[in-house]
Structures are given as C-alpha cells and as structure tokens.
Amino acid sequence: MIRVLFATGILATLGLAHAQAPDMQAYATANTEHVIGPLLPSGPDPWVTQRNGVYYYTSTERDHISLRKTTDMKHLADAAPVVVWRAPPQGPHSTSIWAPELHYLDGKWYLYVTGADKAHDDDAHRHVFVLENDSPDPTQGKWTDKGTLKTHFNGIDGTVFDHAGKRYFVYSAYVGDHSDLIIAPMTTPWSLGEPQVDIAHPTYAWEMQGGRKILEAPEFIQGPHGNLFLTYSASACWSDGYSLGLLQADPQADLLNPASWRKSPKPVLTSSAQLGIYAPGHNGFFKTADGQDWIIFHANGGPDWQCTARRAPYIKPFHWNAQGLPVFMDGA
C-alpha cells in the first residue's frame, strides 16, 4: 500500500498494485508538504539512482543486496527485487551488510556497502567495501569484490560524488565517542587518496539524541545556484530525535578544507505527527521526468518504533528557496 499523508493531517490510502496510484507531479505542484509512503513494508537506508530513464532502488537487508528497477517510483512495490550479492559465510564483510549505494562511474556500476566480520560484529570493525559490475544493467552480470576502502577510521555509510572534475568519498567515521563526517579524494572508484579530512562532528543537542553523538549517512546534492550540499542523519537511529542536518559549501570552495563547510544550526527534516513520519533519516535524492526534485528517506510510521526493520522508505517533493537552499519541510 502507499499512504499519502497530507499536510492537513488527512490520510488517504491507495491500492498500489492495481492503479489509482498518486500523480507525483500533481502532489509536487500542489504542496511540497505531501509525503508518499511507505513505498514498501520495510526499507532501512533507502537509495535511488537513475540512468536512462530507469530508477534503481536498494536498501539495507543485512545479509544480501537486492535491486529493484522501475520507471515510476510510485510503483516501486510492483518491481520485483533481484538479489545481486550475498554475504559470504566468513570474512571482512560477512555480516551487517548495511546502506548499499549504487553509482554508475566511468562506464561501470559500483556498490558502496557497509559490512563487518561475523567474528567482530561491532562498531570498531565496521568498514565500507566496494563491488563492481560492467553489465549495462546492474541487476544482471557479475559483481566483483574490489575490497575494503582504506579509510583512516572504521566507519559506515559511504557515498560518492563528482564535482569540478574531481571525485570525492564521504563516510561516517567512528572517532572516539562520536561519529564524524570524513571526506577524501578518490583515485579510482575503489581507492582513496589523501588527505582524508574531518569536516563535521556533533555540536548541537539535536545531533546527540538517544544517548549517542552521531553524524551519519552523508548524501550529496548540488543546488540551483551552484552551492554544494551534504545532508546527514543526526543522533541515534532508535531515537525519535533522529533527523536530517545540512552542510553547505560554495561552488569554488576547497572541499578538502573543513572551513569550507558550514553547518545549518537546526535540522532540516524532523519527526512530524502532522506528516505521520517519525525518526526520518538516511536519505537520497532523485528527479522525476518533469524536473521536480524528490527526497527519499526511511522513517517510522509511529512514535517510539526505534531502529528496526519497520523503518520504511518514504518520498516527498522538495523545493529550493530564493537563497538556493533546499527546503524539505515547512518551518525547517
């Protein structure tokens, strides 16, 4: 089922499998406070990428990675999942397979995935590894393990973006008793250069809810004025205070200089009883054919559901204000 949650608090339930699906353009045009979801019953850490008019979706499934492909995100549940990789019985990424991201780079597909060894399934041993596939369709072909990225810290939630002819990797690193965002240049899609730089750490109370000081799940988007943005998820995922924060850098800034990144003093997407979402986080971005910007994120459908497989994917349109900042919810 797709639940469409209106800003007025009115809930309409639409059958997904047999039409009467929501008109995404109409929702976006009418009010960017509309939230569509959950698109699936479960889907922590959702990710969408687009190529040649096709959306590819993936999310955390813990011991394997599957992809769904569709030409219409509102029909995501109609797209059968294809398992493209399973965790091996032992080794450095034999368990806790989290937050896969699919990217098309240099003519090949790459999956950036968090994993751990069954013998050491804890924060001190989590890392990001890379899978490669040269098939035109990432749901087909063979995925080759390119190994673990050589990050200075153990960590999770790696993402990749290109800007001004350079490629960057950003992840959430375990630094002492907190999690910081680290950026590094990439020399190949599976290797990092230097320097590896800490660009953000928890500084606000809303980044420290649930008993942890956490910045995780960085995601890149470029604004209409050329400014660069990294959203991130703040606080512990089991807290309803889990929310999205925002970093900003100027188009010509040195992205490897921490001073280039400015942090918003308040979250930009939070729990909302009015919208029917709780603990929203770990987002991604995509565009519809009409050029409308959308954000995908996981959230709970009720308070105090904590950090379980009940987290499901939701989508909503967003807009850019006169200053070129993304607006994900009114008042944020």
N, C-alpha and C positions, 0 to 999 in steps of 0.2 A: 504494500500500500504506500501511497505518497500522501503525507499530510501536508496541507498548505496552511500555514499559520499566519493569519492576518494581523497587522499592527493594531487593529481594533480589538483583538482577542478572540475573534470569531474563528472557529475551526471548521474547515470543510474537508471531508475525506473523499478521495477519488480513487477508483479502481485503476490500478496500473496496467494490468495485463490486457485489458480489453478497452482501450481508448479512453475518452473523456480525460485524457492527460492534460495537465495545465499548459497554457500557452505562455512560454517563458518570456517572450518579448512583451506580451501584454502585462505580465506581472512587473517586469522591469520598468516599463513605461509608467505604470500606474503608481508604483510606490516601491522604493528600494528597501522598505522595511519588510517585505514579504520574505518568508523563509520557506523553502520547499524541502520536505523531508519528514522522516528518514527515507532515503532512497533505497536502503537495504536494511534488513533487521539488525545487522552488525557491520561494523567497518571502522575500527580504530585507525587513526593515522592515514586518512584517505589521500590519494594523489591522483591527479588527472594530467595527462599531456595530450597534445593534439598533433596530428600530422595528416596532411592530405584529406582533410575533412572528417577524420575519424578521431574520436576521443578514446583514449586508453586509460582504464581505471585500475588501481590496485590499492591494497591496504594491508594492515598487519593481520597475519593469520598464524603466526607463531612458529610453525614448523614447515611451512611451504610458502611459495609465492604464486599467486594466480593473477591473471589479467582478464579484464572484460573489455570488449571493444563495442562501440556504438556510435552512431551518427547523431544521436539525440540523448543528451544526458538525462532528460526526464524519463527516458525509457531504460535507464541503466539496469533495472531489475530484470528486464527481458533478455539481457545479454548474458549468455552462459559463461561462467568463469572457466578459464583454461589454466590448469596448473602447469607452470613453465619451469619450476625448480623446486626440489625438496631438500631439506636439510639432511646432510649425511649423518650416519649413526654416531660419529665421533669427529673431533677436530675443532678448529678455532671458531667455526660458525655452525655448530651442530644443534644449537637451541636458541630460544629467544630471538627469533627472526622477526624484526620489527621494522616498521616505517620504510618499506621499499619505495624508491622513487625511480621512475622510468624517464630516461633522457635520450634523445637522438643527437649524437655528436659525431662529426667527421665521417658521416656515412654509415654509422653503426648504432645499434641500440645498446644502452648501458643501464643496468640496475644498480643503484647505490642502496645498500641494505645494512641495517644494524644486526649484529649477531654476537653470540658468546659461545664458549665451550661448555658442554654439559658438565665437565669436571670443575668448572669455575663460573657458574652462572650468577654473577654478581656485578655490581657497577664497576668494580676495579678491573674487570676483564672484558668489558663491552667495547666494541670497535665497529668501524664501518668497512665493509668489503665491497668488491665490485664484480659484477657479472657482465659479460659481453656477448652480443649476438649480431651476426652480419646479415640476418634474414631481413628482407623488406618489411615483413610482418612480425612483430615481436612475439606474437602468440605461436609462431612456428619457428623452425630452425633449432639450433643447439645453443644453449647458454654455457659459456666457458667461464670458469672461475679465474679472475685476474688477481686474486689475492686481497690482502688487507691494506688499506691505505696507511701509510706510515705517518700517522699523526703524533704530535708530541705528547698528547694526553689520550687516555682512553675516553671514549665518548660515544654518542649516538646521533641519529637524525641528520645524516649528511645530505647536503644539497649542492647543486652545481649551477653556475650561470656564467654567461659570456657578456663582457662589456668592453667597448673600445678596443676590440681586437685581442683581449686577454680573457682567460678563463679562470674562474675562482671556485674554490670549495669552501663551504661554511658548515660547521657542525657544532653540536653542543658537547662541551668538554667537562669532565669531572675535575674540578680544581679545588682541592681542599674540601670544605663542607658545602660547596655551592657548585652550580653548573653555569658556565660562561659560554659565549659565542666566540668561536675562533675562525678566522679567515686565513686562507693560504692560496697562493697561485698554484695552478696545475700545469705540469709539464707534459703529461699525457692524460687521457681520461681515467687512468688508474694509478697515477703517481703525482705526488705533490712536490712543489719547490719550496723555496724559502723567501721571506720569513713566514712563520706561522704566528699570527698576531691575535691577541685577545682584544676584541672590540666592544664587548659589553658584558657586564656582570650584574647580578641583582642589587638594586639600590633602593627600590621603593617597597613599601609594605605589601602592595598588591602583587609583587613578584615573590613573596615569601609566605604564601598561604599554604595550609596543610602541613606545616612543620618542616618544609624544605625551601631552600633558596635556589630557584631553578629558572633558567632561561633555556629553552629547547626548541626544536622543530623550526629552525630558520627557513624562511621562504622569500625568494626574490621577486620583485616586480618593479618595472620602470614606469614612472608617471608621465603624464602628457606634456609636462614642461621639461622633461629630461631627467628629473631628480630620480635617485635610486632609493629603493626602499627594501628593508628586510623586516617582514613580520616575524614574530616569535611567540611561543607559548610560554607563559609565566606561571610559576607556582607548581605545586604538586597536582598531578592529574586526578587524584582522589578527592580533591577539594572543589567545591562549587565556586571557589575563588579563582580557579584555573581560567585564564583569559588570554587574549592576544595583545601583545605590545608591538611597538613600531620603532625601527631605526631608520634614519634618513641620511643620505649623503648627496652632495652636489654632483652634477654630471661630470665635471672635470677633476673631482677630488681624487686623491691618492687613497684607494680603498684599503690599502695595507697600513694606513696610518690611523690608529684608534681615534685621533682627534677629528677625523673626517666624518665620523658617525655621531649623529645627535639622536637622543632617545626621547620619545614622547613621555611626558610626565604622568600620563594616565593611560589605562588600557583602551584599545580601540574596538574590541568586541568582548562582551561580558555575558554572564548569565542573565537571562531575561524571562521572568514569568509571563510577561506580555507576549513575547515571541515564542514561548514554550521551549526554550533551549537552556541547558544548564551545563556548566563547565565546558564551554566551547574552546576548541583549540586544534592544534596540528593541522594547519590549513594548506591549501594550494590555490592556484588561480587558473582560470580558463576564460575564453571568449566564445560567445555564440556567433552564429553566422551574420547577425545584424550588427556585430561590433560591440555588443554590450559586455562589460566586464562582470564576471561572476567569481565568487569565492566559494570553495568547498572546504568544509571543516567537519570534524567529528564533534558530537555533543550528546549529552544525555537528555532524555525526554522528561525527566523529573528530578527533583532535588535529592541530594544525598545518595545518588546511584553509584558514586565513586568511580574507580578506574577499572572497569570490567569490559567484557565483550559486548555489553549492552550499549556501549558508545557506538553511534551510528553516523553515517555520512549525511550531511545536510548541505544545501546550496542556497545562496541568495545573491541577487544582483547588488552591485555597489557602484558608487559614482565618485567623481573627483571634484573637489571644491575649487573655488576661484584661486586658491593658493597652490593648487596642484597636489593636494593631499588626498589620499584615499579615504572615503567615508563608508565604513562598514555598517554602522548603526547610528541612528539619530542620537545626538547628545554626547557622542564619544569623540 
